[in-house]
Structures are given as C-alpha cells and as structure tokens.
Amino acid sequence: MHNEQIERILAKLRLLKQKDEAYSIFGAEDHRYELDEAWTLDDAMRFEQKWNVKLPEAYRAFLLLAGSGGAGPYYGLERPEEGVYTDLDYKNELNDVSGCFPYTEAWNAETDWDDERLSEAEQEALENDYFSPDKSAGLLRISNFGCGVSINLVVNGPCYGQIWIDDRVNQGGIYPDHYFENTERLTFLDWYETWLDRSLDEISL
C-alpha cells in the first residue's frame, strides 16, 4: 500500500545525499543520509509483542522497506527500541507506549511557572505532574529536534498515526507537528517526505 511512496522517498534521499556533499542540511553530519538496516517482519512482530503496540502501517512499512533509523529530520530517526524511553539522553525511565495518548488538540499546563508565591514543594509538585509519563502515554519518540524537544509518533489513542511534538522541557506543552508550516495533521511518510522536499529546496538555493 505504501510501497510507491517509500520508493519515491528513497529516490529523494539518494538525490539529497548526492547534492549535499558538504552535509550542510541540519543534522546531516550525524546521519550522513544513511539509513540503518531495515527490519524483518519478525523484528516488527517482536517489537509489537514486547511493547504491546500495533505500529501505524505507514511507519511499519518504512521500517521494513527502508530502514529502522538513521537519516531523517533534525538529528535523524531514532530506532524504535530507543524511542520507548521518556528521556532523550538517559535510558532510565520507560514511557508507557502501550497506554492511550490522551490528547486530540494541543495541550499545555495552565501554570505560572514564575509565580513567586509557590513554595518549593508546590513548584516541585507542579513540575512532577507536568512531566509525568502519563502525559506522553501512547507516544513513540522517533526523532530528536534538539534542546530537549522530541518528535513522536502516536501509536495508541484517537490520534493514532499522527506526528506530535513534546516540548514540555521548554514549557511549550505537547502539540501536533506544525514545524513544516503544514496545516494538516502529518502521518509518518508525509512528514518524512516533506523533510526531503524542503531539504532539496534548501540545497538548491
């Protein structure tokens, strides 16, 4: 079903690698336009069984036909087994990827973080609630935007298959991806191909 778009994506990726020999596109010095080895069907089934999720079809097809990480937007694609943790840098807390992602619209806490009337204990309680893993349940991190911001794929919940941003580290909340100036909700392959199209335009300037 997604083979044609994936073939087009891989052709654009090869073209971008050819044109960007200096790795001038953001993140290219890290991934160098190389994809990690594609998954087998057994790999996909083991992951889904281990984490009790059903990967969105478009993303699953990419893992099987293109690659399981590497070249991609920002600092590149994270491997799925790395995206199950809540922290970008420390693999010490698992996210509840099999839980239901609770949001359908952008969410942020209605909190005045600079309210000096809050005691230290109240401030800590607010922060613990704000960063609670239940806020990111049902999300699989797929890319690192930088500055603590993560790009995520909804793998369970009403927004299943969409790309959402977790910008809580900058008090920006959690919201649908609009970094590419899109007005529609993006699914994985459209998100990835949009990055390729914009990068090709950028390198041609």
Helices and strands as residue ranges (DSSP letters): H 3-19, H 28-31, H 41-51, H 57-65, G 80-82, H 120-130, G 133-136, E 139-146, E 149-154, E 163-166, G 168-170, E 174-176, H 188-204
